[in-house]
Structure formats: structure tokens, C-alpha cells
């Protein structure tokens, strides 16, 4: 499973080199002849040919690129969009989903999708209190949506599966930003096709600032000492096109692929084999796990500590020193890393703690190790290298009253609470502005990542234990270890709309697409019993 470092020079046109994509031939006759004898006993015990297939697949699913990268490509920094206010006091963003081609595999062109470009999208930035207006046009060959992940806004502007935008059509949501400073993101959310659309390349960050973040003392110059890192894995076919399944039929038969695509090529901001030129003693990294299914366990290869300063939905009260930070799909974290002049260090994903045993621990990526990006510090660095001891403006944890309504959510197979997603069915009805307690558990032995639209929650307890420090900030997505209940204090959104639902779902995108998603509406308190349980007008 290793490959030699790629030695090609960078493309002067701006395309980027990386190590060759792992083609991993699905059936290699020579390998079978060599290994069949040693596996014959195991095959006889576990079902003959199936046992041989499983043993080969299991052996090959422990993935690593350590020692294979030379980090030759300067990491791309997504373009920052920060429009001036118009005459109506709105910040207006123009976004267009389009097709293109990208240099992701050396020597080949990969068909991709992007926003305002061929792959990924720009970073949007606005301030709390701003009114945001977006003109989103769809030049893709398929109907899509654009979901504002982590945003507090009316359900009709959420960009979920009910806000579908047909090819050639345009969608114009408008809303007022009214939440603490945070690193949010946007991605497609079409019913049953989210994984494919994200894999093809539609994703980007949306940064909200406020007076506290602007005076926090944290690094804040975008692209210099305040740098986005969108982590994504991809699998490819031999011709350089993206694999939307990630596994062969035989690998799937052996149990691989249950979470979706776990690619063995890693990209940061769409860049393979990347490095970042560091020019300051402290660098703030806004890290997004933008992968479909992979869990990353982040750490620096020299073992140094760094500081967690924000979760998905806001700053922490004080920087938290850590040496490892695990992020499930859709989770974000802001970390600050110290550097010394002239040094080089690599951000690595160590084997994550998925909480699953044999064989899923390996098949689901729990034994994988990937180097992500190299940091190259200049010989002279600016700044003092001192972090503030406290961060003002950190949002308070969500506190549920003793009388809080309790809801339970069990994730299993392709269902939540025994039901697969139905676009016409409203699963839960909640009163506006209430704070509820949600107990969420995966009961099928698989990893899950639970996300709630339109709000941010606090983790009250994790597996029956007090919340770990690294999960004590406001969040909108949380990893579920199999069989462990996570209790959430969930503020119901303030925007009343009994006809248009928000979503709750697993953010392992294959699970979401297969049906592990439900819908809730927000109604005027006291009207829960009379509220509709069907989406008026049916599917739309």
C-alpha cells in the first residue's frame, strides 16, 4: 500500500502535483496466486472464497501516506468574499454552482464541480447584525441545494432538501445574522444525493465575526495567520475521475464502504501534497472536516501541544491546550499553533478512536494514518507568540430547565427511531425558543455523526459521563460512539414556520442519503398538538 514520492515539477499554469492516486487494482491475479495458499485455511473456515476475499480486503484497508509526500504544493487559500453593504444595508453574495476540471491526480484532469470556480468555493465573511442576501444560480446538470451548515436562520432559507434549485434556476435567500462569531460552512443538501454532490466538490466556509472575535487578540489576518483548512479525502478511478462509491463490489461484499467513501488521497483546500508558508509565531487554523465519512485525529508530528480556541458555533472562554483533536464529518475547530523560526512540522491524522471493534475498526478508517499538510516557518517570524488567557464573548453553554421536554433519537441501519426519511412527513414538532434535552444514540455498531439544522447545542453528557473539555463549546454536530448515548441541550429556533421543516440527520453522508434523516418544524408555543404532521403540498 505504499508508493514512491512523486517527483514531477509544479505545473506553471497553476495546477498542482501530488503523489499518484492509489488505483488499488480491484482484482490482481498475481496477488491472489501468491496469497491464496497462505489464506486457504482461513478461507475454508470462513466460507472458502469469501474468506479469502475478506482477508485480502481487510489487509489492504489499513491506509497510510506517511513517508510518501514531499509537500511540494503551496496550499490554496480560498478566495475571500466580503462585499460592501449596498444601499439597502445588505451584504450581497453572488454564487454560481458550475462544472469544471481540476488537477487532482498527476497527469490527469478530473471532472469536478465548484462554486464560482471548478472545485470548492470561496470563503464568505460577514458580521453579526448584517443582513445577508445571496443570489445562488445552478449551472450544474442536476438539481442541487446550498445548505448553510451551522447557521441560525428561517427554515425556508436553510438550503435543505426542500429548497431545491433546478438546473438553470436561481435561489435568493435573505436573512439577518444573529449568532456569535463562528466558523460555519456551506454544502449541497439534495435529497438522496448529498454525498455525490459534496464529493464532486461543492463546499466552502462562511465566517461570522462580531465585536468579541475582532478584539479577542487571536490571529485575524485571513490567509496569513488566520488560515482555513478544509480537510477532504477522495478516491479515484484509473482515468482520474472521482469514485462516488469508493469501493469495488468485492470490497463492499467484505464489509468495506458501510460509512461511504473513505478515500486514500487527502486534500487540504483542494490541494494535494500541500504545505503552508508560515510567517508569524502564532497561526490560527480554522479546520473543517469536509469529508463524507472519514474521522480525523489531528496532532503535530513532533508532539507539541496547540490550543483549541473555538468549536463549531463559537469561541471557548479560554484557550484549551491539547495534543490531539478528533473531528468527525462536518465538525469544525479553531486551533492556534505556535511556531519557531525556520522549523518544519507536519499536521497528521493519527488513528482515530471510533469506539468500534474488529473488523469495523479497520474497515471504517480507525487504523488509518495520514499526513495532511506541512508547515514551513520563515527564518524571521512576526508577532509575540502569546495567546490571551481569556477569550471574551464566548457564548454561554445552553442550560435546559428541569421541565425541559426530552426526546430520544436512535440511529440504526438507514433509519432514525425506526423510520427512514420521508420528505412529506414531519417527525417532530417543537415550540419556538424552548430548550429541550435530546438523547441521541447509535445502536447499530457503526460510527455516526449527528447534526441539527438551524441551531447550536451544548453537549450535556457523553456516554453517561461528564462532557469532555474539548466538547464544551457550542456545537451543531457531534460524533456518536456506538451504543453510547449523547445528551444534548438543544435550543429550538425562534423562527416559527409549521409548514417548512428543519432537518436532523447523520452526517456520514451515505447514511443521510440512504434515509438516516428526520424533519422537525417550529411552531408557536401551545400549538404543537394542532400543527401539521405532513409537509403541506407534499414533496417540493
BAMI-460219 format. One record per residue (C-alpha): z, x, y. Coordinates in steps of 0.05 Angstrom, whole numbers, always signed. Layout:
@up:Z&east:X&north:Y;
...
//
This chain:
@up:+0&east:+0&north:+0;
@up:-9&east:+59&north:+47;
@up:-67&east:+82&north:+87;
@up:-82&east:+145&north:+127;
@up:-76&east:+144&north:+203;
@up:-139&east:+123&north:+239;
@up:-169&east:+179&north:+279;
@up:-223&east:+144&north:+320;
@up:-220&east:+152&north:+395;
@up:-206&east:+94&north:+440;
@up:-265&east:+50&north:+460;
@up:-281&east:+65&north:+533;
@up:-303&east:-8&north:+543;
@up:-230&east:-29&north:+536;
@up:-228&east:-49&north:+462;
@up:-172&east:-19&north:+423;
@up:-168&east:+21&north:+360;
@up:-116&east:+14&north:+306;
@up:-106&east:+33&north:+234;
@up:-155&east:-1&north:+187;
@up:-136&east:-72&north:+166;
@up:-106&east:-76&north:+97;
@up:-160&east:-111&north:+58;
@up:-117&east:-112&north:-6;
@up:-172&east:-129&north:-56;
@up:-150&east:-193&north:-89;
@up:-172&east:-174&north:-160;
@up:-181&east:-100&north:-173;
@up:-206&east:-89&north:-244;
@up:-186&east:-16&north:-247;
@up:-115&east:-32&north:-225;
@up:-110&east:-86&north:-278;
@up:-133&east:-38&north:-333;
@up:-83&east:+15&north:-311;
@up:-23&east:-31&north:-305;
@up:-37&east:-84&north:-359;
@up:-7&east:-41&north:-414;
@up:+59&east:-29&north:-379;
@up:+63&east:-102&north:-359;
@up:+45&east:-131&north:-427;
@up:+116&east:-141&north:-449;
@up:+135&east:-176&north:-384;
@up:+72&east:-218&north:-389;
@up:+89&east:-241&north:-459;
@up:+159&east:-262&north:-438;
@up:+139&east:-299&north:-375;
@up:+74&east:-332&north:-394;
@up:+22&east:-280&north:-411;
@up:-30&east:-275&north:-356;
@up:+15&east:-309&north:-305;
@up:+69&east:-257&north:-317;
@up:+20&east:-201&north:-305;
@up:-5&east:-234&north:-242;
@up:+65&east:-246&north:-215;
@up:+87&east:-175&north:-229;
@up:+27&east:-147&north:-192;
@up:+34&east:-193&north:-133;
@up:+109&east:-181&north:-129;
@up:+99&east:-106&north:-129;
@up:+48&east:-109&north:-73;
@up:+86&east:-156&north:-27;
@up:+135&east:-103&north:-3;
@up:+98&east:-84&north:+61;
@up:+106&east:-26&north:+109;
@up:+65&east:+12&north:+160;
@up:+117&east:+66&north:+173;
@up:+84&east:+134&north:+179;
@up:+14&east:+104&north:+185;
@up:+9&east:+94&north:+261;
@up:-6&east:+144&north:+315;
@up:+6&east:+93&north:+371;
@up:-58&east:+112&north:+406;
@up:-69&east:+48&north:+444;
@up:-35&east:+32&north:+510;
@up:-4&east:-36&north:+502;
@up:-39&east:-91&north:+541;
@up:+3&east:-126&north:+593;
@up:-17&east:-200&north:+600;
@up:-43&east:-216&north:+669;
@up:+10&east:-248&north:+714;
@up:-8&east:-315&north:+747;
@up:+38&east:-332&north:+805;
@up:-1&east:-378&north:+852;
@up:+19&east:-393&north:+923;
@up:+43&east:-463&north:+939;
@up:-12&east:-510&north:+961;
@up:-8&east:-559&north:+1019;
@up:+30&east:-608&north:+974;
@up:+81&east:-555&north:+957;
@up:+56&east:-547&north:+885;
@up:+41&east:-484&north:+846;
@up:-25&east:-498&north:+811;
@up:-47&east:-462&north:+748;
@up:-118&east:-467&north:+722;
@up:-122&east:-453&north:+647;
@up:-182&east:-456&north:+601;
@up:-180&east:-451&north:+525;
@up:-242&east:-415&north:+501;
@up:-273&east:-377&north:+444;
@up:-289&east:-303&north:+444;
@up:-288&east:-239&north:+403;
@up:-236&east:-184&north:+402;
@up:-230&east:-113&north:+375;
@up:-171&east:-122&north:+328;
@up:-198&east:-85&north:+268;
@up:-232&east:-17&north:+279;
@up:-307&east:-22&north:+278;
@up:-310&east:-97&north:+273;
@up:-310&east:-156&north:+320;
@up:-262&east:-213&north:+305;
@up:-276&east:-284&north:+328;
@up:-215&east:-306&north:+368;
@up:-190&east:-359&north:+416;
@up:-153&east:-349&north:+481;
@up:-132&east:-377&north:+549;
@up:-174&east:-351&north:+607;
@up:-198&east:-296&north:+561;
@up:-218&east:-282&north:+489;
@up:-147&east:-272&north:+459;
@up:-78&east:-296&north:+480;
@up:-66&east:-318&north:+552;
@up:-37&east:-299&north:+619;
@up:+36&east:-299&north:+637;
@up:+54&east:-357&north:+683;
@up:+112&east:-349&north:+731;
@up:+146&east:-398&north:+778;
@up:+215&east:-411&north:+807;
@up:+267&east:-464&north:+793;
@up:+255&east:-522&north:+841;
@up:+179&east:-511&north:+842;
@up:+132&east:-568&north:+825;
@up:+81&east:-542&north:+776;
@up:+11&east:-571&north:+767;
@up:-34&east:-548&north:+711;
@up:-108&east:-562&north:+700;
@up:-119&east:-547&north:+627;
@up:-191&east:-552&north:+601;
@up:-212&east:-546&north:+528;
@up:-275&east:-507&north:+514;
@up:-258&east:-498&north:+441;
@up:-297&east:-532&north:+385;
@up:-235&east:-570&north:+363;
@up:-184&east:-617&north:+395;
@up:-122&east:-580&north:+415;
@up:-60&east:-585&north:+459;
@up:-18&east:-539&north:+502;
@up:+57&east:-545&north:+489;
@up:+107&east:-516&north:+539;
@up:+157&east:-489&north:+489;
@up:+228&east:-489&north:+517;
@up:+210&east:-529&north:+579;
@up:+253&east:-587&north:+604;
@up:+202&east:-639&north:+626;
@up:+180&east:-711&north:+613;
@up:+153&east:-723&north:+542;
@up:+85&east:-745&north:+569;
@up:+75&east:-674&north:+596;
@up:+106&east:-637&north:+537;
@up:+39&east:-619&north:+506;
@up:+58&east:-641&north:+436;
@up:+12&east:-674&north:+386;
@up:+8&east:-738&north:+428;
@up:-23&east:-701&north:+487;
@up:-87&east:-683&north:+450;
@up:-144&east:-653&north:+492;
@up:-213&east:-663&north:+461;
@up:-269&east:-611&north:+467;
@up:-297&east:-614&north:+537;
@up:-237&east:-654&north:+564;
@up:-184&east:-635&north:+615;
@up:-109&east:-649&north:+618;
@up:-69&east:-647&north:+682;
@up:+7&east:-647&north:+673;
@up:+53&east:-642&north:+733;
@up:+128&east:-632&north:+732;
@up:+186&east:-602&north:+771;
@up:+221&east:-541&north:+744;
@up:+294&east:-557&north:+737;
@up:+327&east:-509&north:+689;
@up:+358&east:-439&north:+692;
@up:+316&east:-376&north:+693;
@up:+287&east:-363&north:+625;
@up:+230&east:-333&north:+584;
@up:+190&east:-392&north:+556;
@up:+122&east:-394&north:+524;
@up:+62&east:-439&north:+512;
@up:+21&east:-451&north:+450;
@up:-22&east:-505&north:+417;
@up:+11&east:-563&north:+380;
@up:-45&east:-605&north:+349;
@up:-21&east:-648&north:+291;
@up:-33&east:-612&north:+225;
@up:-70&east:-552&north:+257;
@up:-18&east:-515&north:+298;
@up:-16&east:-454&north:+252;
@up:-91&east:-445&north:+254;
@up:-96&east:-451&north:+329;
@up:-39&east:-402&north:+341;
@up:-68&east:-353&north:+290;
@up:-135&east:-354&north:+326;
@up:-99&east:-331&north:+390;
@up:-74&east:-386&north:+436;
@up:-6&east:-364&north:+464;
@up:+25&east:-338&north:+527;
@up:+91&east:-332&north:+566;
@up:+118&east:-377&north:+621;
@up:+173&east:-344&north:+662;
@up:+222&east:-384&north:+704;
@up:+261&east:-347&north:+757;
@up:+319&east:-370&north:+801;
@up:+365&east:-340&north:+854;
@up:+411&east:-313&north:+799;
@up:+357&east:-277&north:+760;
@up:+328&east:-249&north:+823;
@up:+395&east:-219&north:+844;
@up:+421&east:-201&north:+775;
@up:+410&east:-127&north:+780;
@up:+365&east:-128&north:+719;
@up:+298&east:-93&north:+720;
@up:+248&east:-142&north:+750;
@up:+180&east:-108&north:+766;
@up:+131&east:-143&north:+720;
@up:+92&east:-96&north:+675;
@up:+132&east:-35&north:+697;
@up:+205&east:-43&north:+680;
@up:+202&east:-118&north:+662;
@up:+153&east:-120&north:+604;
@up:+132&east:-177&north:+558;
@up:+126&east:-161&north:+484;
@up:+91&east:-216&north:+444;
@up:+101&east:-197&north:+370;
@up:+50&east:-226&north:+321;
@up:+25&east:-208&north:+252;
@up:-45&east:-222&north:+226;
@up:-83&east:-219&north:+160;
@up:-158&east:-206&north:+158;
@up:-217&east:-216&north:+112;
@up:-260&east:-156&north:+96;
@up:-310&east:-175&north:+150;
@up:-257&east:-171&north:+204;
@up:-247&east:-246&north:+212;
@up:-177&east:-275&north:+213;
@up:-148&east:-302&north:+149;
@up:-118&east:-371&north:+162;
@up:-85&east:-373&north:+93;
@up:-62&east:-301&north:+87;
@up:-61&east:-301&north:+11;
@up:-110&east:-306&north:-45;
@up:-108&east:-362&north:-97;
@up:-75&east:-315&north:-147;
@up:-22&east:-293&north:-96;
@up:-8&east:-365&north:-79;
@up:-2&east:-381&north:-153;
@up:+50&east:-326&north:-159;
@up:+92&east:-357&north:-103;
@up:+69&east:-319&north:-42;
@up:+49&east:-355&north:+21;
@up:+101&east:-410&north:+18;
@up:+120&east:-396&north:+91;
@up:+48&east:-388&north:+115;
@up:+12&east:-326&north:+137;
@up:+53&east:-262&north:+132;
@up:+2&east:-211&north:+157;
@up:+6&east:-137&north:+146;
@up:-25&east:-119&north:+212;
@up:+23&east:-122&north:+271;
@up:+2&east:-133&north:+344;
@up:+40&east:-129&north:+409;
@up:+8&east:-169&north:+465;
@up:-54&east:-170&north:+421;
@up:-55&east:-93&north:+418;
@up:-56&east:-57&north:+351;
@up:-23&east:+11&north:+343;
@up:+9&east:+7&north:+413;
@up:+51&east:+49&north:+459;
@up:+84&east:+35&north:+526;
@up:+88&east:+87&north:+582;
@up:+160&east:+86&north:+608;
@up:+172&east:+106&north:+680;
@up:+243&east:+80&north:+692;
@up:+311&east:+95&north:+660;
@up:+320&east:+22&north:+641;
@up:+267&east:-25&north:+615;
@up:+275&east:-99&north:+606;
@up:+235&east:-125&north:+548;
@up:+221&east:-199&north:+542;
@up:+209&east:-205&north:+468;
@up:+175&east:-265&north:+436;
@up:+168&east:-275&north:+361;
@up:+100&east:-308&north:+366;
@up:+85&east:-302&north:+292;
@up:+72&east:-362&north:+248;
@up:+125&east:-345&north:+196;
@up:+149&east:-273&north:+199;
@up:+221&east:-257&north:+217;
@up:+232&east:-192&north:+254;
@up:+296&east:-150&north:+253;
@up:+289&east:-106&north:+314;
@up:+320&east:-38&north:+323;
@up:+303&east:+31&north:+351;
@up:+286&east:+85&north:+302;
@up:+338&east:+134&north:+330;
@up:+393&east:+83&north:+320;
@up:+412&east:+77&north:+394;
@up:+442&east:+13&north:+420;
@up:+409&east:-32&north:+471;
@up:+433&east:-93&north:+508;
@up:+417&east:-166&north:+497;
@up:+417&east:-200&north:+566;
@up:+385&east:-267&north:+553;
@up:+368&east:-316&north:+497;
@up:+311&east:-367&north:+498;
@up:+339&east:-411&north:+553;
@up:+378&east:-367&north:+600;
@up:+418&east:-306&north:+616;
@up:+482&east:-286&north:+580;
@up:+547&east:-280&north:+620;
@up:+547&east:-205&north:+606;
@up:+501&east:-155&north:+571;
@up:+516&east:-152&north:+496;
@up:+507&east:-84&north:+462;
@up:+470&east:-88&north:+395;
@up:+434&east:-42&north:+348;
@up:+396&east:-96&north:+311;
@up:+369&east:-163&north:+335;
@up:+336&east:-213&north:+287;
@up:+285&east:-262&north:+314;
@up:+255&east:-319&north:+275;
@up:+188&east:-351&north:+295;
@up:+190&east:-378&north:+366;
@up:+256&east:-345&north:+383;
@up:+258&east:-302&north:+446;
@up:+306&east:-250&north:+472;
@up:+310&east:-207&north:+534;
@up:+336&east:-137&north:+519;
@up:+347&east:-76&north:+563;
@up:+334&east:-8&north:+533;
@up:+357&east:+59&north:+563;
@up:+311&east:+119&north:+563;
@up:+316&east:+194&north:+577;
@up:+260&east:+235&north:+608;
@up:+206&east:+259&north:+561;
@up:+231&east:+224&north:+498;
@up:+193&east:+182&north:+448;
@up:+223&east:+128&north:+406;
@up:+195&east:+70&north:+364;
@up:+215&east:-3&north:+362;
@up:+217&east:-21&north:+288;
@up:+226&east:-85&north:+249;
@up:+274&east:-68&north:+193;
@up:+280&east:-114&north:+131;
@up:+307&east:-180&north:+158;
@up:+367&east:-216&north:+128;
@up:+333&east:-281&north:+106;
@up:+390&east:-304&north:+62;
@up:+345&east:-315&north:+2;
@up:+346&east:-281&north:-66;
@up:+295&east:-260&north:-118;
@up:+236&east:-269&north:-116;
@up:+230&east:-302&north:-48;
@up:+267&east:-247&north:-12;
@up:+207&east:-202&north:-21;
@up:+152&east:-255&north:-21;
@up:+177&east:-284&north:+45;
@up:+179&east:-216&north:+81;
@up:+252&east:-199&north:+71;
@up:+237&east:-128&north:+47;
@up:+183&east:-111&north:+98;
@up:+189&east:-55&north:+149;
@up:+141&east:-48&north:+207;
@up:+136&east:-1&north:+266;
@up:+118&east:-44&north:+325;
@up:+109&east:-1&north:+388;
@up:+125&east:+69&north:+411;
@up:+158&east:+81&north:+478;
@up:+137&east:+145&north:+515;
@up:+182&east:+164&north:+572;
@up:+155&east:+204&north:+630;
@up:+184&east:+272&north:+648;
@up:+215&east:+241&north:+710;
@up:+244&east:+172&north:+708;
@up:+264&east:+127&north:+766;
@up:+329&east:+88&north:+772;
@up:+401&east:+99&north:+755;
@up:+404&east:+73&north:+684;
@up:+464&east:+30&north:+699;
@up:+468&east:-43&north:+677;
@up:+510&east:-94&north:+715;
@up:+574&east:-110&north:+677;
@up:+567&east:-185&north:+691;
@up:+506&east:-229&north:+700;
@up:+516&east:-285&north:+750;
@up:+483&east:-353&north:+739;
@up:+486&east:-353&north:+663;
@up:+485&east:-426&north:+641;
@up:+548&east:-454&north:+612;
@up:+550&east:-469&north:+538;
@up:+535&east:-542&north:+521;
@up:+600&east:-578&north:+506;
@up:+599&east:-642&north:+464;
@up:+653&east:-694&north:+476;
@up:+698&east:-716&north:+419;
@up:+660&east:-782&north:+418;
@up:+592&east:-748&north:+411;
@up:+543&east:-781&north:+365;
@up:+528&east:-740&north:+303;
@up:+461&east:-734&north:+270;
@up:+442&east:-697&north:+206;
@up:+375&east:-665&north:+190;
@up:+358&east:-638&north:+121;
@up:+295&east:-596&north:+114;
@up:+263&east:-593&north:+46;
@up:+193&east:-585&north:+19;
@up:+149&east:-617&north:+72;
@up:+200&east:-666&north:+97;
@up:+259&east:-676&north:+143;
@up:+310&east:-726&north:+117;
@up:+263&east:-745&north:+61;
@up:+205&east:-763&north:+108;
@up:+141&east:-727&north:+125;
@up:+115&east:-731&north:+196;
@up:+83&east:-797&north:+216;
@up:+52&east:-797&north:+286;
@up:+66&east:-872&north:+292;
@up:+139&east:-871&north:+270;
@up:+197&east:-858&north:+317;
@up:+252&east:-825&north:+275;
@up:+309&east:-821&north:+324;
@up:+326&east:-857&north:+389;
@up:+375&east:-824&north:+437;
@up:+407&east:-845&north:+503;
@up:+387&east:-803&north:+564;
@up:+435&east:-748&north:+586;
@up:+482&east:-757&north:+526;
@up:+507&east:-695&north:+489;
@up:+501&east:-701&north:+414;
@up:+520&east:-659&north:+353;
@up:+463&east:-645&north:+306;
@up:+477&east:-615&north:+237;
@up:+415&east:-581&north:+211;
@up:+406&east:-552&north:+142;
@up:+350&east:-525&north:+98;
@up:+363&east:-549&north:+27;
@up:+301&east:-524&north:-10;
@up:+319&east:-450&north:-14;
@up:+266&east:-429&north:+37;
@up:+275&east:-400&north:+106;
@up:+265&east:-448&north:+164;
@up:+265&east:-442&north:+240;
@up:+287&east:-506&north:+275;
@up:+261&east:-525&north:+345;
@up:+277&east:-584&north:+390;
@up:+229&east:-603&north:+446;
@up:+249&east:-620&north:+517;
@up:+319&east:-590&north:+517;
@up:+363&east:-529&north:+504;
@up:+423&east:-529&north:+458;
@up:+484&east:-488&north:+441;
@up:+500&east:-465&north:+370;
@up:+569&east:-493&north:+356;
@up:+577&east:-463&north:+287;
@up:+534&east:-426&north:+237;
@up:+543&east:-436&north:+163;
@up:+612&east:-465&north:+177;
@up:+633&east:-402&north:+214;
@up:+641&east:-388&north:+288;
@up:+576&east:-374&north:+325;
@up:+556&east:-301&north:+324;
@up:+557&east:-269&north:+393;
@up:+482&east:-259&north:+393;
@up:+471&east:-334&north:+386;
@up:+518&east:-357&north:+441;
@up:+467&east:-364&north:+496;
@up:+427&east:-427&north:+508;
@up:+372&east:-435&north:+456;
@up:+316&east:-481&north:+436;
@up:+301&east:-451&north:+367;
@up:+348&east:-427&north:+312;
@up:+338&east:-395&north:+244;
@up:+365&east:-433&north:+184;
@up:+390&east:-393&north:+125;
@up:+380&east:-433&north:+61;
@up:+437&east:-482&north:+44;
@up:+476&east:-465&north:+108;
@up:+489&east:-518&north:+160;
@up:+479&east:-501&north:+233;
@up:+515&east:-547&north:+282;
@up:+481&east:-555&north:+349;
@up:+507&east:-586&north:+414;
@up:+443&east:-619&north:+439;
@up:+437&east:-649&north:+510;
@up:+389&east:-707&north:+507;
@up:+334&east:-700&north:+561;
@up:+342&east:-740&north:+625;
@up:+271&east:-768&north:+624;
@up:+271&east:-840&north:+598;
@up:+208&east:-859&north:+560;
@up:+215&east:-906&north:+500;
@up:+140&east:-901&north:+486;
@up:+128&east:-826&north:+484;
@up:+167&east:-783&north:+435;
@up:+190&east:-711&north:+435;
@up:+187&east:-670&north:+371;
@up:+238&east:-635&north:+327;
@up:+210&east:-592&north:+272;
@up:+208&east:-528&north:+231;
@up:+174&east:-472&north:+270;
@up:+148&east:-440&north:+207;
@up:+80&east:-467&north:+228;
@up:+55&east:-481&north:+158;
@up:+116&east:-524&north:+145;
@up:+106&east:-561&north:+211;
@up:+33&east:-575&north:+195;
@up:+49&east:-599&north:+125;
@up:+98&east:-651&north:+152;
@up:+165&east:-619&north:+167;
@up:+170&east:-653&north:+235;
@up:+200&east:-715&north:+265;
@up:+200&east:-752&north:+332;
@up:+254&east:-777&north:+379;
@up:+250&east:-819&north:+442;
@up:+297&east:-821&north:+502;
@up:+319&east:-889&north:+527;
@up:+366&east:-919&north:+578;
@up:+437&east:-916&north:+550;
@up:+455&east:-981&north:+516;
@up:+384&east:-998&north:+496;
@up:+380&east:-956&north:+433;
@up:+380&east:-1015&north:+385;
@up:+324&east:-1053&north:+421;
@up:+280&east:-992&north:+432;
@up:+213&east:-988&north:+394;
@up:+212&east:-953&north:+326;
@up:+137&east:-946&north:+328;
@up:+94&east:-910&north:+379;
@up:+61&east:-966&north:+420;
@up:-13&east:-969&north:+407;
@up:-8&east:-927&north:+344;
@up:-36&east:-857&north:+337;
@up:-62&east:-826&north:+401;
//
